[in-house]
Amino acid sequence: MTSPMPRFLLATGAVVVLGLTGCTSGSSESSTQGTAAAGDSGCADVVATAQKAVDNAAKAEAQWDGPTTGPTAAAGKTIVYVAQSMTNPGVAGVAKGLQEATAAIGWNVKVIDGLGTPAGIQSAFSQALTTKPDGIVIGGFDPKTTAAQVAEANASKIPLVAWQALSTPGPSSDPLLFSNVTTKVEDVAKISADYVIAKSNGKAGVIIFTDSSIPFAEGKSQMIKKELETCAGTKVLDYANVPLSDVSARMPQEVSSLLSKHNDAWTYSVAINDVYYENAAATLRAGGVNAGGAPYNVGAGDGDSSALQRIKTNEYQSATVPSPLKSEGWQLVDELNRAFNNQPASGYVPQIHVSTKENTTATDAWDPMGYQDAYRKIWGK
């Protein structure tokens, strides 16, 4: 019997040849993931615990569990959203939520795009300061990269709230932020790794995609690696450092190289952001990888509409741990309103969810149910 042809050598006739290999058979996710018995992995207890966590996080409908009380709307405020990059789907998704929320509360909002580079972000923040806004939202970048601008805003008593700027949710004293709106990074990291452990029954060869230049991202990916390693049968094959700003340019070559290096041993991926898979699909397809087969790609954020569409259609992504992007945009506005009213931050931490083909929605977005009504009631709108 001849051995199967490595999938990275396949270009034409891929579907026929892929039928010969176990991890690129072209079968659906449900029939190919979990083919090994949990006991074979040597971590049956870890698999069982991971499966329970995933089942709980994958519930299709989640009710709003955030604040229901707070100050009524401050009048006539203008805020600026300094975006890391509006080509980052998560950053752009939060912007949509901000725009909806400011319209609901009766404020004005201006979005300034940092274009994904340190110089661009610094320039965008400086532009925001020149407009003398009532408040500024830091959208998806490390405030330490704009330390001078943060200090100027603090000196001018302009409240700063942030989205995914730090690993810890809530107020920060260094840098001085009224609040940082984010899910708990350790929870996101753990559930994304748990998904791999559960669906593979504890036997997976995993590649982690990260951006080590961003402390938040590097911390998340290290947590993912640590959780994967709680199961002896789950092996981290590679730790691929691809900066978010270079994803579109570098991912095709990175994926091609990894396919060549690991071939059928690569059965799962976990990336710190779904955008990695947006830029991997063409190379995976050219390498003979079936869209519904291994490697099964899992996003540890942000769950934007393009990622959920890929999951829904089984197009080179199996799952994501989405941020509730629009409701987080509304929370940012609510936190600023608390600052304007000299009240403390809400302390709310967005809940964890896992999106799969089975629970994706028609709107290609995930948010808890009822947050708009809850915030409108708080604001008296």
N, C-alpha and C positions, 0 to 999 in steps of 0.2 A: 504493500500500500504506500503510495507516495504521500509525502507530508503536504499540508495545505500551503497554498501560496501566500506569502505575507501580504497583508492588505495594502501596505504602502506601495506595492508594485502594481496594484490593480488600477486600471484606468478605463478600459473598455470591457464590456461583458462582466462588470463587477457583480451584478446581482446573481448571476449563475455561479460564479466562482465562490462568492461569499457564502453560499449555502454549504460549503465544505467545512467551514470553520465554526467553532462553537460560539465565539464572542462577536462575530460579525455575520450572523446568520440572516439578518434582515427581519427577524421576528419582532413582535411588539415588545415594549418595555416589560410588560407584565409577564411575558413568557420567557424572557431571557434573563432578567434580573432575578437572583435568588435561586439559581440552579443547583448550587451546592448546599448540602444540609448544614444547618447552623452548627451542629456538633463538629463538623469537619474543620471549622475555623479555629476551634479551641477557645472560643469565647461566647458560648451559648447565652450566658447571663447578660453579657454586654449587648448582644444582638436583641434579646428580648426587651431589655430596657430601652434601647434605641428605637425599636419598633413602636413601643408604647408612646414614647415622646413624639414620634413622627405622626402617629395616628391622631394624637390630641391636637397637634399644631396644624394638621391638614383639614380640620373641620371646615366645611364650605362656608357656613355663615357665622360671623362673629359680631356680637352686639357691642356697641360703644361702651367702653369701660373707663373712659376718661372723665375729666372734670365736668360737673353739672352746676357749679356755683362759681361766682367770681364777680368782678366789677363790671358795671355797664360800660358801654362804649365811650371812650374819650372822643371828642369831636374834632374833625378837620385835620387829622394827622397825615403826614407824608412820610413814607418809608422807602428805603432803597435796598434792593436785593443784589448783593455782590456775588455773582455766580462764578464758581470755579471754571466751568465751561458749559455753555448751553448745548454743546454737542454730547455732553454726558447725560444720558436719558434720565437718571435719577435727579440730577440737578434741575433739569428742565421740567420734570414732573412736579417737583416741589414748587417751581415757579408758577405752574398752573394753579396749584392749590392756593398759593399766596394771592394770585390775581382774583380768584373766586372769593376768597375770604375778605380781602380789602374792599371789594365791591359790596359784600354783604354788610360790613361794618361801617362803610361810608368813608373810607380813606383813599388816598392816592398811593400808587406804588410804581417805582421805576426800577427796571432790571438793567444792570450793567454787566456785560459779559467779560470775564477775565481771560477767556480764550485758552485756558488750560496751561498757561506758563507762569512762572513766578513773577516775571516782569509785567505780564498782562494783568495778573490778579492785583499786584501792587498798584498799577495804574488805575484799574477799575475802582479800587477802594479809595484812592486819592480823589478820583472824580466824584465818588459818592459824598465824600466829606465837603467838597466845594459847593454842593447843593444845599448844605446845612439842613439835612433832613431831621425829622423828629426821632427816627430810629433807623438802625441798619441791621440787615440780616446777612450773616456770613454763610455763604452757600457752598458747603462741601470742601473746604480747604483748611489747612492747619493755620490758625491765627498767628503762630510764631513766624510764619513767612511774611506776615504783614505787621510786624511788631510796632513799627513807627506809626502806622495808620491806626492801629488799635489804641496805642497810647494817646494819639491825638483825639480820637473819639471819646476815650475815657476822660481826658482833660476837659473836653467840651460838654461833658455830661450827656452825651448821646448814648442811649441804651443800645447795647449790642446783644442780639440773640443769634444763635447759630444752628445750622443743620449739619449733623455728622462732621463737626469740626474737631471734636474730641471723642475719646473712647467712652467717656463717662457722661451719662445724661444729667441734666439739671444745671444749677448755677456753678460758676467757676470763679475762683479768685485770682488764678494765674494761668492763662490770661483772664482779665476781668470781663466776664460775660454774665449777663442777667440770667441766661439759661442756654443750654445746648440741647436741642431736640434730636433724639436718636433712640433707636432700640438699644438694648444692652448688647454690646459687641460680643461679649462672651456667650450670650444666649444664641445669637445668630451663628457664631462659629460652631457652637456645639450641635445645634439642630441640623446644620448643613452636613457636618461629619456624621451625625447619627443617621441621616437619610442614606448615606453611602453604606454605612455598616448594616443597616436594616435591609436595604434592598439587595445587597450583595450576599446576605446571610454571612457577613463577616469575612468574605474572601474577595478582595479587590486590589487591583494595582492602580494607584491614584497619582495623578499629577495635579499639583496645586499651582494656580496662576495668581500672582500677586504683584504689587507695586511697592517694593521695599523702600522707595524714596519717601513714602507717606507713612509716618509712624502709625496712624490709625489702621491703615491697610496691612502693614507689616505685622502689627500686633494681632489683627484678626486672623491672618493666615497662619501665624505661629500657633494660635489657639486651635485652629482647624487641624493642623498637623498633630498636635498633642492629643486631641480627642480621637483622631483616626488611629493613633498608635496604642489606644487602650485595647484594641483587638489585635491579637497576634497575627491573624490571617489577613489583615489589611495593611498593605505595604505602600508607603509613599515612594514612588519611583523617581520623581523629579520635583524640584521646587523652582518653578520658572518665574523669574523676575522680569516682567514686561511693564514698564511704566504706562500708566493710563494715557498719558499724552502721546505715546508712541504705539498704542495698540493697533490702530488701523494699518500702520506701516510695517510693524514687526511681527504681528501674529501669524500671517501666512507662512513666513519662513520658520518661525518657532514651531508651529504645528507640524510642518513638513519634517523638520529635524526630529521632533519627538516621535512621530510615527515611524520614522526610519530606525530610531534608536530602540524603541520599546515594542513596536509592532503589537501583537495580540496580548501582551502582558498589560497594556494600558487599557483598563476597562472602565474607569471612572475619572472624572475631573471635578475639582472644586475651584471656583474662581471667586475672588473678592468682589467682583462686579460682573453683571451679565454681559457687559459690552465686549468682553473677551470672546464670547461665543458668536456674537454678531460678526466678528472678524475672523472666525475660525471655520465657518461653515463651508466656504468655497474650497478651502484646502482639504478639509475632511472629505468632501465629495470627490474632489480630484484624486484623492488617495484611495478611493474605493471603499470608503466607510459608508455603510448604509445609514440613512438619516435616523432610523429608529433603533439602531444597534449601538454596540459599544464602540468608543467610550461614551458612557452616559454622563452628560454634562450637567453639573449642578452649580447654581449661582448662589453665593452668600450675600446677595444684595445686587441691584435695588428693586428688581421686580417691575421694571417699566413695561409699557405696553408691547414693545417689540419682543421682549423676553417671554412674556406670557403668550404672545402669538406663536413663537417658536415652540413653546411647550405644548400648546393646544394642538398644533399640527405635527408634532413629533419631529421637528426639524432641527436636529442637532442640539437639543436641550431637553432634559427630562424634568428638572425642577428648579425652583428658586426660593429663596427666603426673602420675600418682598418687603420693602419698607412701604407703609401705607402713605404713599407720597403726597396725595392731595390732603389727607387729614393732617399730616405733619405740617403742610403749608398753613392750614387753619390754626394749628397749635402755635406756630410761630407768631401769627398775628395776635392770638390770645395772650401769649407770653408778653409781647410788647404792650398790649393793653394793660396788663397787670403792672408793668413797669411804669407806664404813664400815670397810673392811678396810685403809685407808691405802695403797691401790695406785693407780697412775695410771689415767686414763681410757683406754678401749679404743682410741680413735682411729678407730673404724669410721665410715665415711660410707655411708649407705644408697644402693643402686644406683638408676640412672635407668631408668624404664620408660615406654612409651607404650601406653595402653589405647585400643583401637578396637573397632568392632562385631565385627571378626573374631577378637579374642582375649579378649573379656570372659568371665568365668567365671560358673558357676551361682550362686556365693555373692555376686556383686556386690561383690567386694573383691579387692584385689591385695596379695599379700605373697610374698616369696620362699619357696621350699619348704624346710622343715626347721629353721626358726629355733627353734621351741618345744623340740624335742629337743636342739638345741645348747645352749640356755640351761639347760635342766634338768640336762644333763650337767655343765655348768660349776658349777652351784649344788649339785650332789650331791642333786638332787631327782628 
